[in-house]
Amino acid sequence: MSEQATAVTHRLVPSPAGRIHVVEQGAGPLVLLVHGFPESWYSWRHQLPVLAAAGYRAAAIDVRGYGRSSKPGDTEAYRMLELVEDNAAVVRALGEQSAVVVGHDWGSAIAANSALVRPDVFRAVGMLSVPYAPRGGPRPSTVFAQLGGDEEFYVSYFQEPGRAEAEIEPDVRGWLAGFYAALSADTMPAPGAPDPHFVVRGGKLRDRFPTGRLPVWLSEHDLDVYAGEFERTGVSGALNRYRNMDRDWEDLAGFDGAPITRPSLFIGGGLDASTTWMADAIKAYPTTLPGLVSSHILDGCGHWIQQERPAEINRLLTDWLASLPV
């Protein structure tokens, strides 16, 4: 492997957010990697060297509000169309005309909308854990408010500025450890146990998190990296993504029901609530993703799939990338 393929570089590039932190490895066609909540560029640590070795320029970003990227103070600055333009700005700043975009969790939605809204820049899209579902239906806040009966869905819990921050920020490391464990295959609550996606009225999200051990994919060092970033930046920038879902629904009205026509890939975890709750979205892929190259559900895998199953994800990603037209 060449020195160019193995070297990792960090840089800050201009974007509508201010600046976006980019971690790059390799040379070749650009693959932009977009993380989800509550993570950072570091969630792609297993993919960067493999993509570089396969002949790609892999670039993992800190989404605005995270890590070393700019953190606008206005909640509305975290709406989906702003994040799409950040992605396009990163491609331009790296001197490229186009890129493949791959995202996980919220990054999957950001990647999907990047390919939908800016097909002139994003020539293919890979979505991990969260399936693509076109804009439509009732206002999101109305849907989430109806979930859970007497309990509160976590997305609704995140809506009020300061509320989740008051739970998380006094013990960022402990909260993250519990949140990661709650959605990991080897540490998630047993079937039939209280669901950690819901909050008892007057309670906290972490009341249902597992305690006592970390998932096998998460070392103490890995947890220190994640916690260190949020201890430095706070979590409001990350949570503000959830606080814009109604605005996104309004902003994307012109794309109601729209399919993504670019070549696409989906990979989900068989034990991930995102996959099971959105099973109908996956069934609709022949209509909503007419350019779908392949779709995979990893048996026995939780939500953090590129960290839980890096070898499988790397193989699926590189096979898909190799199938794309240059």
N, C-alpha and C positions, 0 to 999 in steps of 0.2 A: 504494500500500500504506500502511495506517495506521501511525502511530508505535507503536501497541500491537502490531501484527503483527511489526514489525521489531525491537523491543527484546528483548534477551536478558537474563534474570535468573538469578542463582545464589542458591540458598537451601539451608539444612540443615533437614530435617524429622525429627520423631521417628519411630522404628521399633523393632521388637524388637532390631535390631542395636545400637541407640543412636541414631545419626543417619544419615540418607541424604542425600547431596549430589544436588540436582536442578538441572538447567539447563533453563529454560523459554523458549519463544517462542510467541507467538500467543495467540488467544482462541477459544473454541468447545469442541466435544466433546474430551475428553481422550484423547490418544494417548500411552501410556507406552512409552518406547524403552529396551530392555535390551541392553547390550553383552555381548561374550564375552571369551575369553582370547586374548591378554593385552592388553586394551584399556582403555577408559574411556568416559565419556559422549562424549568427543571423536570417537569413531567415527561418531557421528550428525551431525557438523557440516554435512554436505551436505543432510541431511533436515530439520533444524529449521526453516530459513527457508522451505523449500518447503511444508512442512505448515502453517506459520503463514500463509503467503500463501493457502493453499487453505481457510482458515477453521477450523483446528484449534488446540487448545492442545497443543503438542508438548512433552513433558517427558522428557528423557534423564537417566538416573540413573548414578551410580557404584554398582555392585553392592557389597554389604558386602565389606570387605577391599581395596577398590580406592580410589584417588584420595583424595577428601576425606571419603568415608563412613567410618563407624566400622569398626574392625578387631578383632573379638573374638579373644581369645587361644586359645580352645579350638577344636581342629580340628573337633569335632562341631558347632560353631556354624554351619558352612557347608553343612549338609545342605539338600536341596532344599526341604523344607517350611518351613524358616526363611526361605529366599529368597522363597518365595511369599508369606509373611506380610509380609515387607518391602514387596513390591509393593503388597499390599492397604493397608498402612499409609500408603504414599506417596499413594495415591488419596484416602484419608480426610484426610490432612494437607493436601492441596491443595483440600479443600472439595468434593470430588466424590463421587458415589455409585457411579459406574461408569466404566470406561475400556476402550478398545481397547488391547491389549498386543501389542507387536511386538518380537521378539528376534532376535539374530544369534549363531551359534555356541552357546556355553553359554547365552547369552541366549535362543536359540530354545527350548532345553529348559526354561528357567525360565519363559518366556512360555507354552509349551504346558502345563506343569503348573499354572501360575496359572489358565488357563482350565479345566483339568480339575478342580482341587481347589476353586477359588473362582469358579464360574460366576455366583455372585450379584454379584460385583464386575466380572468381566472378560467383556464382552459379545461380544468377537471377538478372534481371535488371528492374528497374522502371524508366520511362521517363515522365517528366512533362513539358508541354507546347510546347516543340520542338520535332516533330516526328522524328523517325529514318528514314534516307534515306541513303542507301549504297553509298560508294564512287563510283564516276563515272562521266561521262559527261565531258564537257570542264573544263579548269582551272577555279577555282572559281573567280579569279579577272576579268577574261574575262566576265563571266556571270554578275557579279555585275556592271561592267562598262556599260553594255547594258541596265540596269534598269533605269527607271525614265526620259528618254528623256533628256530634258534640265536641269533637276534637278539631284542631286547626291545622290545615295543610301548611307545610313548611314554607312554601312560596308566599302564602298569605302572611305568615309570621314574619317574613323578611321585609314586608312592605313599609312599615313605619320606621322612618329614619331614627336611628339611635337605639331601637329596641333590641335587635339582635346584637348590635355592637356592645351593649351593656352585658350581654351574656358571654360573648366571645372574648373581648379584649382583656379582661382581668386574668385570663388563663388561656392564651392563644394556643400554646403547645398542647395542653391537655384537651382542649376542645377539638383541635385538628386531629389528634390521635383517635379520639372517640368517633369523630365524623368519618374519617377514613375507614376505621374498623367496622362501622355500621353498614358500610356499603361494599365491603370486601368479602369474597367468597368464603374465606377460612375463619372469619370472625363475626360475620353478620348474625343478628338474632335468629334463632331457630324458627322454622315455620310455625305459625300460630302465636308467636310472641308479639308483644305490642310493637307496632310499626314505628321505626324511628323517623319516618317522614312526616309524622303527625305529632302535634303538641297538645297535651292536656290543657284545658282552659286554665290560665293562671300559672302554668308550668313553663319549663324551658325545653328546648330541643334536646339538649344534652342529657336530660333525665332518662332517655331510653338508649343512650349510647352504650356499647359494650365497654368494659374496663378490664384492666389487668394484663393485656398483651397486645402487641402490635401485629398487624397483618404481616405475613411472611415477606411480602414485597417491599415493606417499609422498614428500613433500618433506623436506628437512633440518629444516625447522621442525616439521613434523608429527612426525617421529621425536624431536625434542627434547621435544615436549609429552608424548609417551608415556613416553620414558625418564625425564624429570624426575619424573613421578609415581611410577614404580617405584623410582627411586633414593631417593626420600623415604620411601616406605612399605615397601620390600622386596616380595618376591613371594610370601611364604608365604600371605597371605590369598587371592591368586588361585589358587595351587596347591591350597589346601585344598578347593576345589570338587571336584577329581579324587579327593581322599582320602575322599570321602563317598559314592561310588557304591554301595558295598555297603550302607551305611546307608540310602540312598535306596531301594534294592531291597527292604529290609525295611520301611521306613516306608510305602511305597506298595503293599504287598501287597493292600490292599483295593481297589486300582484295577487289578488284574491284567487285562491285555487290554482295558482300558476305552477306548472311543472318546471323542474330543473332539467334542461336538455343536454347540458355538458356531460361527458363521461363521468360516471360516479361509482363509488364503492361504499358499502356499509358493513360495519362489523359491530356486533353487540355481544354482551355477556348473557348467557342463559339464566343467570341468577340475578340479573340487574332489573330493578323495577322499571327503569326507563324502557327496557325492551318488552316487558310483559304488559305494562300499562298502555304502551303504544303499538301493540300487536297489529291493530287495524291499519296503522300508518305503514307498517312494513308490508302488509298484504296489498296495500294500494300502490306499491312501487311501480308496477307495470304502467300505471297512469301518471304518477307523480314524478317518477325518475325514469323516463323513457331511455335515457342514456346509461342506465345501470349496467355495469360490467359484471359485478358479482356482489353477493350479499351473504354474510356469514354470521351464525350465532355460535359462540364458543361455549360448549357445555361446561357447567360447573364453574363459570367465571363470573365475577362480580362487575362492579361499575368501572374500576380503574384499569381498563383492559390492557393498555399499552405498558402498564407497570406490572400488572398481575401476570400477563402472558406475553412478555416482550418478544420471545423467539417466534411465536405464532404470528403476532402482529407484524413483525418485521418481514416475515416471509410473505404474508398476504399483501402488505404494502408494496414491497419490491416487485412481486409478480404483477400486481395491478399497474404499477408505474411503467413496467416494461411493456405492457400491452397497449399503452396509450400512443397515439400518433404524435410524432415530434412536432 
